[in-house]
Amino acid sequence: MPQLRQPSNQIKLTNISIVRLKKGGKRFEIACYKNKVQEYRNGVETNLDDVLQVNNVFVNVSKGEVAKSGDLQKAFGKVDVSEVVQEILKKGELQVGEKERDHDLETLRKEIATLVAEKCVDPATQRPYPVGMIEKAMAEAGYSIKQNKNAKSQVSECIKLLQSDSNLPIQRARMRIKVAMPTTDADKLRQKILEAAEKVEHDETGQLDWEVTMLIDPGQFRVINELLQKECKGRGRLETLSFAATANTPATSSD
């Protein structure tokens, strides 16, 4: 008698995510739609029918081997499939295929390189590098992508490594800002604000106001902004003039 084919045999494995949980000495798996597992865990998706490709518990999804009720009872203390599925969804480990892992890694690498290209320039020309050139420098420096972190959180570390371990001359793009405030506030804040500058382009104290235009590392923008909000109570102004393409707009320094 021919063996019955389980519904899971019809699943195209390239389109599913498998969540696996080892319990009671056995392995249990469920077949889910891609990207839905994380949404379920974050509370964005609550409908199990939209998460599961097959509402069943398997010992091996790819072979279509369904878990026996006795094994569920022994491992989970219950045989209700929906309850077991929810436990596996919450506690299980999301399995990622080698091809998918490589693809995700390459996508993440490209995202990091793109962010680095947006934030950095060639010190000689003050112009950005193409993303492809950044990727080559990352490979040269041996930068290791961390799959469990998003691209944005890896940018600073990547830039530092490129500066120390690659042959690509690179620096963060400088931001040109203008800060203005009453002279009464400037008396106590001037030193702190000037400490954030890499280059002061214009520094003028009038009868009522103090105004300074300077180049800063973009990371200092929030520091200055928070300082103004805290100390000036709405009396200070912070304005972004540009990401400094100083090669095109040479400025006369006041120092």
C-alpha positions as CSV (number, residue, x, y, z in Angstrom):
1,M,0.0,0.0,0.0
2,P,1.5,3.4,-1.0
3,Q,2.4,5.7,1.9
4,L,0.1,8.7,2.4
5,R,1.7,12.0,1.6
6,Q,1.5,14.5,4.4
7,P,0.4,18.1,3.4
8,S,3.8,19.4,4.5
9,N,5.3,17.5,1.5
10,Q,3.7,20.0,-0.7
11,I,5.5,22.9,0.9
12,K,8.2,24.6,-1.1
13,L,11.0,24.7,1.5
14,T,12.5,27.9,-0.1
15,N,9.4,29.8,1.1
16,I,9.2,28.7,4.7
17,S,10.8,29.3,8.0
18,I,11.2,26.4,10.4
19,V,11.0,26.9,14.2
20,R,12.6,24.0,16.2
21,L,12.4,23.1,19.8
22,K,14.1,20.2,21.6
23,K,12.2,19.0,24.5
24,G,11.9,15.7,26.3
25,G,14.8,14.3,24.4
26,K,13.0,14.8,21.0
27,R,13.0,17.5,18.3
28,F,9.8,19.2,17.4
29,E,9.3,21.5,14.4
30,I,6.7,23.8,12.9
31,A,6.5,25.3,9.4
32,C,5.9,29.0,9.4
33,Y,5.7,31.8,6.8
34,K,8.8,33.8,6.3
35,N,9.1,37.0,8.4
36,K,6.0,36.1,10.4
37,V,7.8,34.4,13.4
38,Q,9.4,37.7,14.5
39,E,6.1,39.6,14.0
40,Y,4.3,37.0,16.2
41,R,7.0,37.3,18.9
42,N,6.8,41.1,18.8
43,G,3.0,41.0,19.1
44,V,2.5,42.5,15.6
45,E,0.9,39.3,14.3
46,T,-1.5,37.5,16.6
47,N,-3.4,35.2,14.1
48,L,-1.7,31.8,14.1
49,D,-3.3,31.0,10.7
50,D,-1.2,33.8,9.3
51,V,2.0,32.5,10.9
52,L,1.7,28.8,10.2
53,Q,1.9,27.2,6.8
54,V,0.6,24.0,8.3
55,N,-1.2,23.9,11.6
56,N,0.6,20.8,12.9
57,V,3.7,19.8,14.9
58,F,6.4,17.8,13.1
59,V,9.5,15.9,14.1
60,N,10.9,16.7,10.7
61,V,9.1,19.3,8.5
62,S,11.2,18.6,5.4
63,K,10.2,14.9,5.4
64,G,6.6,15.6,6.5
65,E,6.9,13.5,9.6
66,V,4.2,14.5,12.0
67,A,4.8,14.3,15.8
68,K,2.9,11.6,17.6
69,S,0.3,12.5,20.2
70,G,2.2,10.4,22.7
71,D,5.4,12.2,22.2
72,L,3.6,15.6,22.6
73,Q,2.0,14.4,25.8
74,K,5.4,13.2,27.1
75,A,7.3,16.3,26.2
76,F,4.8,19.1,26.7
77,G,2.2,17.5,29.0
78,K,-0.5,18.2,26.5
79,V,-1.7,17.0,23.1
80,D,-3.5,20.2,22.0
81,V,-1.7,21.1,18.8
82,S,-2.5,24.8,19.0
83,E,-1.1,25.1,22.5
84,V,2.1,23.1,21.6
85,V,2.5,25.2,18.5
86,Q,2.4,28.4,20.6
87,E,5.0,27.1,23.0
88,I,7.3,26.2,20.1
89,L,6.7,29.6,18.5
90,K,7.7,31.4,21.7
91,K,10.6,29.3,22.8
92,G,11.9,27.6,19.7
93,E,14.9,28.4,17.6
94,L,14.3,29.8,14.2
95,Q,16.2,27.8,11.6
96,V,17.9,29.6,8.7
97,G,19.1,27.7,5.6
98,E,22.7,28.3,4.4
99,K,21.6,30.0,1.2
100,E,19.2,32.3,3.1
101,R,21.9,33.0,5.7
102,D,24.4,34.0,3.0
103,H,21.8,36.2,1.3
104,D,20.9,37.9,4.6
105,L,24.6,38.4,5.3
106,E,25.2,39.9,1.9
107,T,22.2,42.2,2.3
108,L,23.4,43.4,5.7
109,R,26.9,44.0,4.3
110,K,25.5,46.1,1.6
111,E,23.4,48.1,4.1
112,I,26.4,48.8,6.3
113,A,28.5,49.8,3.3
114,T,25.7,52.2,2.1
115,L,25.5,53.8,5.6
116,V,29.2,54.2,5.8
117,A,29.3,55.8,2.3
118,E,26.6,58.3,3.4
119,K,28.5,59.3,6.5
120,C,32.1,59.4,5.3
121,V,34.2,61.1,2.7
122,D,37.7,61.1,1.2
123,P,39.7,63.5,3.4
124,A,41.5,64.9,0.4
125,T,38.5,65.8,-1.7
126,Q,35.7,65.8,0.9
127,R,33.7,63.8,-1.5
128,P,31.9,60.5,-0.7
129,Y,33.1,57.1,-1.9
130,P,31.0,54.8,-4.0
131,V,29.4,52.0,-2.0
132,G,31.4,49.3,-4.0
133,M,34.7,50.9,-2.9
134,I,33.6,50.9,0.7
135,E,32.7,47.2,0.4
136,K,36.1,46.4,-1.0
137,A,37.7,48.3,1.9
138,M,35.6,46.3,4.4
139,A,36.8,43.1,2.9
140,E,40.4,44.3,3.0
141,A,40.1,45.3,6.6
142,G,38.5,41.9,7.5
143,Y,35.3,43.5,8.9
144,S,33.1,40.8,10.4
145,I,29.4,41.3,10.0
146,K,27.3,40.6,13.1
147,Q,24.0,39.0,12.0
148,N,22.3,39.6,15.3
149,K,22.7,43.4,15.0
150,N,21.1,45.8,12.6
151,A,23.2,47.7,10.1
152,K,22.9,51.1,11.8
153,S,24.5,49.8,15.1
154,Q,27.5,48.4,13.2
155,V,28.5,51.6,11.3
156,S,30.7,53.3,13.9
157,E,32.8,50.1,14.5
158,C,33.1,49.5,10.8
159,I,34.4,53.1,10.2
160,K,37.0,52.7,12.9
161,L,38.2,49.5,11.4
162,L,38.4,51.0,7.9
163,Q,40.5,53.9,9.3
164,S,42.9,51.6,11.1
165,D,43.1,48.4,8.9
166,S,42.3,49.4,5.3
167,N,44.3,51.4,2.8
168,L,41.3,53.6,2.1
169,P,41.8,57.2,3.4
170,I,38.4,57.9,5.1
171,Q,36.9,60.2,7.6
172,R,33.4,61.1,8.8
173,A,31.7,63.8,6.8
174,R,31.7,67.0,8.7
175,M,28.5,68.9,9.4
176,R,28.4,72.7,9.2
177,I,26.2,74.2,11.8
178,K,25.3,77.7,13.1
179,V,24.6,78.2,16.8
180,A,23.1,81.4,18.1
181,M,22.1,82.5,21.6
182,P,21.8,85.5,23.9
183,T,25.2,86.7,25.2
184,T,24.0,86.0,28.8
185,D,23.7,82.3,27.9
186,A,26.9,82.4,25.9
187,D,28.9,83.4,28.9
188,K,28.4,79.9,30.5
189,L,28.0,77.8,27.3
190,R,30.6,79.1,24.9
191,Q,33.4,76.9,26.0
192,K,31.3,73.7,26.0
193,I,30.0,74.4,22.5
194,L,33.4,75.3,21.1
195,E,34.8,72.1,22.5
196,A,32.5,70.2,20.1
197,A,33.9,71.9,17.1
198,E,36.6,70.5,14.7
199,K,36.9,73.8,13.1
200,V,35.4,77.2,13.9
201,E,34.6,79.2,10.7
202,H,32.9,82.3,12.2
203,D,32.7,83.5,15.8
204,E,31.0,86.8,16.5
205,T,29.8,88.3,19.7
206,G,27.3,91.2,19.4
207,Q,25.7,93.4,22.0
208,L,22.8,91.0,22.5
209,D,23.7,87.7,20.8
210,W,26.6,85.3,20.3
211,E,26.8,83.5,16.9
212,V,29.2,80.8,15.8
213,T,29.5,78.8,12.6
214,M,31.6,75.6,12.8
215,L,32.3,72.2,11.5
216,I,31.5,69.2,13.7
217,D,31.4,65.5,13.6
218,P,27.7,64.6,13.1
219,G,27.7,62.7,16.4
220,Q,28.2,66.1,18.2
221,F,24.9,67.5,16.8
222,R,22.8,65.8,19.4
223,V,25.1,66.8,22.2
224,I,24.9,70.5,21.3
225,N,21.1,70.3,20.7
226,E,20.5,68.7,24.1
227,L,22.8,71.3,25.7
228,L,20.8,74.2,24.2
229,Q,17.4,72.6,25.2
230,K,18.6,72.1,28.7
231,E,20.4,75.4,29.3
232,C,18.8,77.9,27.0
233,K,15.1,77.0,27.4
234,G,14.2,78.0,23.9
235,R,16.4,81.0,23.7
236,G,19.1,79.3,21.6
237,R,19.1,78.3,17.9
238,L,20.8,75.5,16.2
239,E,20.8,75.4,12.4
240,T,22.3,72.8,10.0
241,L,23.9,74.5,7.1
242,S,25.3,71.5,5.2
243,F,27.3,68.4,5.4
244,A,30.5,70.2,4.7
245,A,31.8,69.7,1.1
246,T,34.7,72.0,2.0
247,A,36.5,71.3,-1.3
248,N,33.8,73.4,-3.1
249,T,33.3,76.0,-0.5
250,P,36.6,77.0,1.2
251,A,35.9,79.0,4.3
252,T,38.1,81.5,6.1
253,S,38.9,80.3,9.5
254,S,38.9,82.7,12.4
255,D,41.7,80.8,14.2
